[in-house]
Amino acid sequence: MIAAALPAGAQIQDNSFLIEEAYNQGPGVVQHINTFTLFDDTDDWAYSFTQEWPAPGLRHQLSYTLPWQSLEGSPDGKDGAGDVALNYRYQLLGSGETAVAVSPRFSLILPTGDEEEGRGLGALGFQVNLPLSVVLGSRAITHVNLGATFTPGAKNEFGDEADLTAYNFGQSFIWLARDNFNVMLELAYNSGEEIVGRGLTEGSDSFFINPGIRWSHDFANGLQIVPGLAVPIGVGPSEGERAVFVYLSFEHPFR
């Protein structure tokens, strides 16, 4: 569908929180994304930095994600790096200017975190995700994600090894209350596994509802700054869990 998808002047598109949109970076534009999550029932927190580059245009996109974590149950009681992700995304259908967009992603998850401290899986992982973005009306957009992660020979903090498989599903609804102010609701479900012994795993699911807001500041030189706030709320297998999610991105031309 190539019809005009978004209302004139709509500015915020590729700035969701837990759910991934299907819009690649345009030619000559780079985005720097910072996220910070503080969990309510523990002293755990997680920070990530992602940088997205067109390669060299809209069709292909390269990015990486650098995580830094502090876990209450970590034996050393310190914060440290998690597993780094290297990502490639292909704009299969549409763009931010169309009513429907599809942009499958493939990622390598590098074992840069310390599995003995609970900040990594100790093995190379492979992840695929299929984002679908659909314009529902002049002021409403939805994004749908379906993906899977496979980590052969993963390790836990005791040195036990097992193959881990995880699946993710999510959907978000974005209300364009104003061109530079959006109200968001995200639903994120993950069905994974934890290592409980050598070659042994057990299921570990999570489900969060994530209401939030985001707004943009646009500058004449092409810089766009997008802050955002959300409150992930655990339901079902995650009932009772709460967190505060802070988002900040910078997007600007580099040529």
C-alpha positions as CSV (number, residue, x, y, z in Angstrom):
1,M,0.0,0.0,0.0
2,I,1.7,3.2,-1.1
3,A,-1.0,5.7,-0.1
4,A,-0.1,8.7,2.1
5,A,0.1,7.0,5.5
6,L,0.6,9.7,8.1
7,P,-1.0,13.1,8.7
8,A,1.0,16.1,7.5
9,G,3.6,17.2,10.0
10,A,3.7,13.9,11.9
11,Q,7.3,13.8,13.2
12,I,7.7,10.9,15.7
13,Q,7.8,7.4,14.1
14,D,10.8,5.3,15.0
15,N,10.9,5.9,18.8
16,S,9.0,3.0,20.4
17,F,10.2,1.4,23.7
18,L,9.7,-2.3,24.0
19,I,8.2,-2.9,20.5
20,E,10.2,-2.4,17.3
21,E,8.8,-0.4,14.4
22,A,9.3,-1.5,10.7
23,Y,10.9,1.8,9.6
24,N,14.6,1.8,8.7
25,Q,16.8,4.9,8.9
26,G,16.7,7.1,5.8
27,P,19.8,8.0,3.7
28,G,22.2,10.3,5.5
29,V,20.5,10.1,8.9
30,V,21.8,8.4,12.1
31,Q,20.0,7.7,15.3
32,H,21.4,7.4,18.8
33,I,19.0,5.7,21.3
34,N,19.4,5.6,25.1
35,T,17.1,3.6,27.4
36,F,17.2,3.1,31.2
37,T,15.0,0.8,33.2
38,L,14.7,0.8,37.0
39,F,12.9,-2.1,38.6
40,D,10.6,-1.4,41.5
41,D,10.9,-4.5,43.6
42,T,14.7,-4.8,43.5
43,D,17.7,-2.5,43.1
44,D,18.2,-3.9,39.5
45,W,18.6,-1.5,36.6
46,A,19.5,-1.8,33.0
47,Y,20.9,0.8,30.5
48,S,21.3,0.3,26.8
49,F,22.8,2.4,23.9
50,T,21.8,1.7,20.3
51,Q,23.1,3.4,17.2
52,E,21.3,2.9,13.9
53,W,22.9,3.6,10.5
54,P,21.5,3.4,6.9
55,A,23.7,1.1,4.8
56,P,23.8,3.2,2.8
57,G,20.1,3.9,2.2
58,L,16.6,3.0,3.4
59,R,16.7,-0.7,2.2
60,H,19.5,-1.8,4.5
61,Q,20.2,-0.8,8.1
62,L,23.0,-1.7,10.4
63,S,23.0,-1.1,14.2
64,Y,24.4,-2.3,17.4
65,T,23.2,-2.3,21.0
66,L,25.5,-2.0,24.1
67,P,23.9,-3.0,27.4
68,W,25.1,-2.1,30.9
69,Q,23.4,-3.8,33.9
70,S,23.3,-3.9,37.7
71,L,21.7,-7.0,39.2
72,E,20.9,-7.4,42.9
73,G,21.7,-11.1,42.7
74,S,25.1,-10.7,41.1
75,P,27.8,-12.4,43.1
76,D,30.2,-9.4,42.8
77,G,27.4,-6.9,43.6
78,K,28.6,-4.6,40.8
79,D,27.3,-3.4,37.5
80,G,28.8,-4.4,34.2
81,A,28.4,-5.0,30.5
82,G,25.8,-7.4,29.1
83,D,25.7,-9.2,25.8
84,V,26.2,-6.9,22.8
85,A,23.9,-7.2,19.8
86,L,24.9,-6.6,16.2
87,N,21.8,-6.1,14.0
88,Y,21.0,-6.1,10.3
89,R,17.5,-5.0,9.1
90,Y,16.0,-5.2,5.6
91,Q,13.2,-2.9,4.5
92,L,11.1,-5.5,2.8
93,L,8.0,-3.5,2.3
94,G,7.0,0.1,2.6
95,S,8.6,2.9,4.7
96,G,7.7,5.6,7.2
97,E,5.7,7.2,4.3
98,T,3.4,4.2,3.6
99,A,0.4,2.7,5.3
100,V,2.1,-0.7,5.8
101,A,5.7,-1.4,6.4
102,V,7.6,-4.7,7.1
103,S,11.3,-4.8,8.0
104,P,12.7,-8.2,9.2
105,R,15.8,-8.1,11.4
106,F,18.6,-10.6,12.1
107,S,20.9,-10.2,15.1
108,L,24.1,-11.8,16.4
109,I,24.2,-11.6,20.2
110,L,27.8,-11.7,21.3
111,P,28.8,-13.3,24.6
112,T,30.4,-10.1,26.0
113,G,28.6,-10.2,29.4
114,D,29.8,-12.2,32.4
115,E,27.5,-15.3,32.7
116,E,29.0,-16.0,36.2
117,E,27.6,-12.6,37.3
118,G,24.2,-13.2,35.6
119,R,24.8,-10.5,32.9
120,G,25.2,-12.8,29.9
121,L,24.6,-16.2,28.4
122,G,28.3,-17.2,27.7
123,A,27.7,-18.2,24.1
124,L,26.9,-16.7,20.7
125,G,23.2,-16.2,20.2
126,F,21.0,-15.7,17.0
127,Q,17.9,-13.7,16.9
128,V,15.3,-12.9,14.3
129,N,12.4,-10.4,14.6
130,L,9.6,-9.5,12.2
131,P,8.2,-6.0,12.8
132,L,5.0,-5.0,11.0
133,S,3.8,-1.4,11.1
134,V,0.2,-0.4,10.1
135,V,-1.4,3.0,10.0
136,L,-4.9,2.6,11.5
137,G,-6.1,6.1,10.8
138,S,-5.1,9.7,10.6
139,R,-4.0,9.7,14.3
140,A,-3.4,6.0,15.1
141,I,-0.6,3.5,14.3
142,T,0.0,-0.1,15.5
143,H,3.3,-2.1,15.5
144,V,3.4,-5.9,15.7
145,N,6.5,-8.0,16.5
146,L,7.1,-11.7,16.2
147,G,10.5,-13.2,16.8
148,A,12.7,-15.9,18.2
149,T,16.2,-16.2,19.8
150,F,18.4,-19.3,19.8
151,T,21.5,-19.6,22.0
152,P,23.3,-23.0,21.6
153,G,25.6,-23.9,24.5
154,A,24.5,-21.1,26.8
155,K,25.8,-21.1,30.3
156,N,24.5,-20.1,33.7
157,E,26.4,-18.7,36.7
158,F,27.2,-22.2,37.9
159,G,28.8,-23.2,34.6
160,D,25.9,-25.5,33.5
161,E,25.4,-25.6,29.7
162,A,22.2,-26.0,27.6
163,D,20.7,-24.8,24.4
164,L,18.2,-22.0,25.0
165,T,15.2,-21.0,22.8
166,A,13.0,-18.0,23.3
167,Y,10.0,-16.5,21.5
168,N,8.7,-13.0,21.6
169,F,5.4,-11.4,20.6
170,G,4.4,-7.8,21.0
171,Q,2.0,-5.1,19.8
172,S,1.8,-1.4,20.4
173,F,-0.8,1.2,19.8
174,I,0.3,4.8,19.2
175,W,-2.1,7.8,19.4
176,L,-0.8,10.9,17.7
177,A,-2.4,13.3,20.2
178,R,-0.2,16.0,18.5
179,D,2.4,16.0,15.8
180,N,5.1,16.2,18.5
181,F,3.4,14.4,21.4
182,N,2.3,10.7,21.4
183,V,0.5,8.5,23.9
184,M,1.6,4.9,23.7
185,L,0.4,1.4,24.9
186,E,2.7,-1.6,24.4
187,L,2.1,-5.3,25.1
188,A,5.2,-7.4,25.3
189,Y,5.2,-11.2,25.9
190,N,8.3,-13.4,26.0
191,S,8.4,-17.2,26.3
192,G,11.9,-18.4,27.1
193,E,14.0,-20.9,29.1
194,E,16.4,-20.9,32.0
195,I,19.2,-23.3,32.7
196,V,18.6,-25.3,35.8
197,G,21.2,-28.0,35.4
198,R,23.7,-29.4,32.8
199,G,21.6,-29.8,29.7
200,L,18.4,-29.1,31.6
201,T,16.1,-26.1,31.2
202,E,12.7,-24.9,32.4
203,G,10.2,-22.4,31.0
204,S,10.5,-18.7,32.0
205,D,7.7,-16.4,30.6
206,S,7.1,-12.7,31.0
207,F,4.3,-10.4,30.1
208,F,4.3,-6.6,30.5
209,I,1.8,-3.9,29.7
210,N,3.7,-0.7,29.0
211,P,1.8,2.6,29.0
212,G,3.9,5.7,28.1
213,I,4.4,9.0,26.4
214,R,6.9,10.5,24.0
215,W,7.5,13.9,22.6
216,S,9.9,15.5,20.2
217,H,12.0,18.7,19.9
218,D,12.9,19.6,16.3
219,F,15.7,21.9,15.3
220,A,16.4,23.8,12.1
221,N,19.7,21.9,11.5
222,G,17.8,18.6,11.2
223,L,18.4,17.4,14.8
224,Q,15.5,15.7,16.5
225,I,15.5,14.9,20.2
226,V,12.8,12.5,21.5
227,P,12.5,11.9,25.3
228,G,10.0,9.4,26.5
229,L,8.7,7.9,29.8
230,A,6.8,4.6,30.4
231,V,5.8,2.4,33.3
232,P,6.1,-1.4,32.5
233,I,3.5,-3.3,34.6
234,G,3.8,-7.1,34.9
235,V,0.7,-9.2,34.4
236,G,0.1,-13.0,34.2
237,P,3.5,-14.7,34.8
238,S,5.0,-11.2,35.7
239,E,2.3,-10.2,38.0
240,G,3.6,-7.9,40.8
241,E,6.6,-6.6,38.8
242,R,6.9,-2.9,38.2
243,A,9.5,-0.7,36.6
244,V,10.2,2.8,35.3
245,F,11.4,3.2,31.7
246,V,13.2,6.3,30.5
247,Y,13.9,6.9,26.8
248,L,16.1,9.5,25.0
249,S,17.0,9.5,21.3
250,F,19.0,11.9,19.1
251,E,18.5,11.7,15.3
252,H,20.4,13.9,12.9
253,P,21.9,14.1,9.4
254,F,25.5,13.1,9.0
255,R,26.0,14.3,5.5
